Amino acid sequence: ICVPKHPPTMGGFVVSLLLSLFGLCLGVGTCPQRCLCASNILSCSRASLNTVPTSLPRFTSVLDLSHNNVTRLRADWSPTRLPHLHALLLSHNSLSFVSTEAFTHVPHLRHLDLSSNRLRTLEENLFSDLVELEVLLLYDNEISTVDRTAFENLSQLRKLYLGHNRISRFPSELLKDGSRLPQLLLLDLSSNRLRSLPVEELQALPAWLRDRLYLHANPLVCDCPLFQLVARGRRRRLSSVMDFQDELRCFLPPPSSSSSSISILSLAGRQPLNCSEAREAVMEGHLGDTITLSCDTRLRGVHTRHWVTPGGEKVLEEGGNGSTTLLANGSLELRALRPEDAGTYSCWVGGPLLNETIYVELLVHNFTLHGPHDTLNTAYTTLVGCILSVVLVLIYLYLTPCRCCCCRAGGGDKIPPPPREDSLNSSVLSATPNHATLGVSPPPNHPPCRSRSASATSTGQNGRFKVGGGAPQQPPPTAPHRHVLPKAQRKVSDPDSVSSVFSDTPIVV
């Protein structure tokens, strides 16, 4: 057994213990001067600080630095990681710059207060490291520019306060599907410089989100869609409208010369806009249609929901009786509409603390609605009929069948009937070959068969002049020492002669 020559005394043991505790305190940090430490809460409010204290205990969960003179929040404001910090209060300082890496060491922050400072721009991905952030206060700054990616990755954000700034563009990316903050319950854009709103997008938002969408005290331009948005909120008794009804004002557009604002709700029947108030939750359908009635409630996270039809029938569970179906999202689907389906439907919603009833009126028109394809089919049919009629008229006027009179083969001396007045136009279209050109002589004691277009130019029957004057041409003499085989004689009067109005022979007038 090894025994030390100088065993430790009681005084040496105490000194060693104190040194160990001092080293431990250095590792975890101590309470900074001019700050008050109460358990895991560190309060440095109104301490006339120009910078954030560097020596902060690692166990700090709440850090209050409000009402100081801090101007910049750099990336190294906290040299060590603060894994337990969930609330950081920096309101009422002179902050004009916040680094995009300022929140790297506080990944579990849930509450961030940057209100009442001098921030002018929210840069790209400024808060992207705060994936657990739930409340963000940015009101009472000088913010005029908000980057579209400034609030990315804030999947847990529930409340966002942007009031009392200089924002002139409505941040639609916060509310659009796909980029919308999924847990957002409250958005405050009051007292900014908004002159117009995306009314259609706001109307499509669920009622529980519109209930906490604050837009009062903005220099909005009056129009009827804006009036209908606010009037609908009043009918639904949304908090954002009922609590700030007097501050929801707008300015009349030119040519009005008034420089004072008026209440948005006073636009009903007011010149020059003369806006009319739309009825709440009125659906229209036609016979045989399928329509979906939405249960747009202000309550989120409801536990109970059912519908009551105009006939008093309750639809309690998902599914239905064939024509009525309760969908998973609480909407009611009606198929094959009938006139007796019209009436007022009520949706009863039960939440943890409150209940709500939404009424939807359904109008069923007593006729079927023809689609656009039926109208197009009718138009095309009419157009084709008109074109065919025009073509037939043109054929009748300009392509009348030929009425030429020719000789019968071997029928004796038969004088053809006198030509008609319209024979000139019809005969020029004949494709019957000239017998003289075929080398075939007419029968003896019979005048040659000619088309009327080959008649003499001298005065003929009834004193009319014929086209193509002169006597009928004789067949050219047969060349010597050449035997010509006789061709089958084909006369114009033959039933199978080729005489068509569609001849390729050019027409000479």
Secondary structure, 3 states (H helix, E strand, C coil): CCCCCCCCCHHHHHHHHHHHHHHHHHHHCCCCCCCEEECCEEECCCCCCCCCCCCCCCCCCEEECCCCCCCEECCCCCCCCCCCCCEEECCCCCCCEECCCCCCCCCCCCEEECCCCCCCEECCCCCCCCCCCCEEECCCCCCCEECCCCCCCCCCCCEEECCCCCCCCCCHHHCCCCCCCCCCCEEECCCCCCCCCCHHHHHCCCHHHHCCEECCCCCEECCHHHHHHHHHHHHCCCHHHHCCHHHCEEECCCCCCCCCCEEHHHHECCCCCCECCCCCCEEEEECCCCEEECCCCCCCCCCEEEEECCCCCEECCCEECCCEEECCCCCEEECCCCHHHCEEEEEEEECCCCEEEEEEEEEEECCCCCCHHHHHHHHHHHHHHHHHHHHHHHHHHHCCCCCCCCCCCCCCCCCCCCCCCCHHHHHCCCCCCCCCCCCCCCCCCCCCCCCHHHCCCCECHHHCECCCCCCCCCCCCCCCCCCCCCCCCCCCCCCCCCCCCCCCCCCCC
